[in-house]
Each structure stands twice: as structure tokens, then as C-alpha cells.
Amino acid sequence: MNRRDYLKKQSLASIGLLFTSNLCANQKEDFSLDQLMGIATFDGISTPEVQLLRKAFEAYTQMQKAALKEGISIESVSSYRSFARQKAIFERKYVRFTQNDGLSPQAAFEKIIEYSTIPGTSRHHWGTEIDIIDSSKPRIGDVLVEEKFHNNGPYVKLKKWMDVNAKNYGFYLVYTNDINRKGFNYEPWHYSFKELSKPMLDNYLSYDLKSVLRKANFKGADLLSEDLIERYIQEHIKDINPELRS
């Protein structure tokens, strides 16, 4: 091989390497549907308090330390949740509303999805979400209720601190108090680690969710009409804090 051919070959190899590197850098990370639906084995950090993917866990612990300096003890009361766990939550509410409260199946379904997700569609399946309280305050009754984070509620100081500081650690409120937002009700306790949850949401939405939900197996699944599935995707999955979509 003469010098000219050698240099030409090396140049083409360099261009190819550069193209491949740029292509890989621009590719979205792929997440399996089983992972996004909470079916796969959780591959993150698990402690008695919290289960999160490693990067989210590291950011969460840093946020905890910073808040503690101001007398706020952040505690996660819910983080990663498997498909089986979400199914149990959904079905328990469905049975209670239909059998104990006398609601029709349709009314029970609509009541459940004010706050709870259809199994396989929860952001809590991803290991990026936290529902938090201030554990330094007395825990009386249900803790994840809106009034406890506002007015004279026990978690007002926590909420104000999070409003100012949460984004510094990569956490964003998911279901905001925006009157124009549809889907799940306002949840002042639910935060998402955007660096991981945004690409996971993008990946999740790339799947044929209508087909996935049609094959769902849980009490009340027979109510999932084409119109209900479409409305659920648009309002409950997509209609979130716009900062988590951009």
C-alpha cells in the first residue's frame, strides 16, 4: 500500500469513527417495556426507606442532607413500585368502591384514576419517582393529602423548601396545581428525577400503549374502551408538568 492510499484509508476510518460516535451520542437510551411497566426485576438502590435508580438515589440523598440543615427531614413514603404492587393497589380500591361504597364499575374506575394509575402505566415503575413528607412532623392519618402541604399543614415548610430547591437536585413536581391540567389530581408530594424520567417517558410513549393496555389483566380492565384508553394516555400520562416534557 502506498502512502497516498494509506492516508486515504486512515482518513476514512477517522470519519467513520466520528460518525459512529456522534450517532451513538444522539441515540435515545432504550428501556424495555418490561422495565417501564415494573415487570422486570428492579435494578437500582434499595434501602428500608427508598428504592431508586442509582443516579436518582444519589441526588435524593444530597437533597435530604441539604434540607436537614434547615430542620426539614425529607422521607420518601413511596418510590419504586412494581407492576404487582400497583395492581394490588388498583384492585383493592376497585373492590372497595364497587362492593363497599356501592359505586358502579365505571364510577369506581373514574374515581381510582383521580390519584392512582392503571397497572403498568405508573411513573413509580421507573425508579425515578418519590412521594415525600417531612418525617420530623407527627404522622397522623393519611399523609399524602393536599391540605397537609398548604395553609397550616405539617408539611408546609417542606413544600416551600422544595419549591425553591428541588430543581437544584434534579427533582420536579409531576402533577402541578394548574387548573388547565387534566388527568391526575394535584399532588404536592410527588417529585420526579428528570434526568432519567424524561427519556424513560419518551421511550414509554414510543410503544403501542393502546395494544399494551388492551391486554391488561386486572379487576376493571374490561372497562378499557378505545376512547377511555386514548383519554387516559393524553390526560393522565402526557398531561404533566411541562418542564418534565421539554
N, C-alpha and C positions, 0 to 999 in steps of 0.2 A: 504494500500500500504506500503510495507516495504521500508526501507531506500535505498536498492540497486536499486529497481525499480524506486523509486522517483528520485534518482540521474541520472539514465539512461534516464528517461523521460526529465529531465531538460537539460541534455547534448544534446539530440537530438533536443530539442526545440531551443537551442542556435545555433546549427549547421544550422538548418533551417532558423533561423533569419539572420545569417551571409550570407548564400547562397542567400537569397532573397535580402538583402542589396546590395551584390555585383552585382547581376543580374540587379537590378534597376540602379545602378551606371553605368553599361556598356551599358544599353539600349540607343538607339538614341531617342532624343525627336521627337515626331510625330507632323507634321504640316499637317493640312487638305489641300486638293488640292484647295479648295476654297480660303483659306488663301494665298497659294503660287501663285495663279493666280490673286490675287487682287479682288476677287469677294466678299469675306467675309467682314463684317464691320471692318474697321481698329481699332486695339486695341493697340494704342500707345499714344505718346505725340504729341499734335498738337499745334503749335504756328503760328502766322501770317507768320513766315519765314520758318518753317521746320516741317515736320511730320516724326517721327522716333519711333521705339520701344524704351521703356524706357532706357534700358541699352545703346543702341546706342546713344540716345539723351544725356544722362549724359556724355558719353565720348566725344561727339561732342562739348558740351558746355565747357568742360575742355580744349579741343583743341583750341577753339575760344579764351578763356581767355589767354592762353599761347601765341598764335600768336599776339594778340593785344598788348602785352608787347613789341613786336618788330615792331609795326606800321603796322601790317597786319590785316585787318578786314575781317575775313572769313565769307562769306554769302552763304547759300545754295539757289540756284535758282531752284532746283528740288530735291525732296526727295521721299517720298511715292507717288505712283501713282496707282490709281485704274484701274481695267480692262476697265471700261467705258472710263476713261481718255486716256488710251493707245490706245484703239480702235479709239477714236476721232482723235488722233494724226496720227495714221497709215492711216486712211481713208482720212483725209484731204490731206496728201501727195499723196496718191494714185490718188485721183481726180485731184489734181494739175498737177501731172506728166503725167497722161493719157489725160486729157482734155485741159489743158493749154499749156503743153510743148510738147504734141504730141508723147509721148513715148508709145510703145506697153505695154500691161498689164504686160508681162514678164519682160521687161526692167524696168518698173516702180517699180515692186516688188523688183528686184535686187538692184535698186538704194535706195529704202527705207531702206533695211536691211544693208546698209553700216553703218548706225548710229542708226536706230530705230528698235525696236523689234516687233515681231508679238504679238498681244494682247494675254495676258495670259502667256507670256514667259519672261516678263521683270523682272530683278532683282529689279527694283523700286517698284514692287508689294509687296516686303517683309518688307519695313520699315527699311532697313539696309543701303541704298544707298544715297549718296549725290553727286550732281553736284555743284561745288563751284567756286566762283570768289572772288576777293578782292574788297569789296564794297567801299573802300576808293578811288578807281580809277574811273574816269569818265566812265559812261556806254554809249557806242556809238555803235549802230547797234547790230548785233548778238554777244553775249558774249562767247558762247561756240564754239569757233573756235580755231584750233590748234595754229595758229600764235600769238594769244594773250597771250599764255603761254610760248613763246620762243622768242629768239633774243631780240628785243626791245619792246615786247608787254607789256601791262599794268599789266599782272599777272605773270610776270617772278619771281618777288620776292616771291610771294605766292607759285609758283611751287617749287622753290628752298627750301623754308621753309618746305613744305610738304614732299619733297624728304628726308629730314633729320629727320623730327619729326613725321610724320603722324603715323608711326607704333607704336610709343610710346603710342598712344591713341587708337590703335587697328584698324586703318584705312589703307587700302591697295588700290593702284591703280588697277583697274579691267582690262582695255584694254590697255596693255602696248605697247610701241613703239618697238616691236620686229618684225623684218622683217619675221621671221619664223611663227609668229602667224597668224592665219586665222580668218575669221569671221568679227566682227565689227571693224571699223577703230580705230586707236589710239585716246583715249580720255583722255587728261591730266587733265581733270576736274572731272572725275568720280571716287569716292572712296567708298569702302565697309567696313563695320564694321565686320571683320572676325569672331569674337566670335559667332555671330548669323548667319551670311550669309553662312558660310561653312556648318553647319548642315542643314540649310534650302536648300542649293543646293543639298546636299547628299539626303535629303528627296525627293526633287523635282524630281531628276533623278531616284528615285525608282518607280515612277509612269510610267504607259504606255503612254508616251508622244505622241507617234505616234497616238494612238487612240484619245487622247485629241485634238490634232491639226486637225485631220480629221473631228471632229465635230465642229470646229471653225466657227463662224458666223461673218464675216466682209467682206468689199469690197476687192476682190482679193483672198479670201480664196479658190476659186475654182482652183487656180494655185498650191495649195499644193499637189504636186505629192509625191509618196512614196520616190523617190530619193531626192527631194527638202527637205522634212521633215528630212530625215536622215542626209543630209548635214548640215542643219540648226542646228540640235542637236549637231553634232560633232564639227562644226566650230564656231557657234555663242553662244551656251550655255556652251559647255565644254572647248573651247579653250580660256582660260582666264589666267590672271597672275597665274602661278603655285603655288605661295605662298597662294593663296586662295583655292587651291585644296588639299594641303598637311596638 
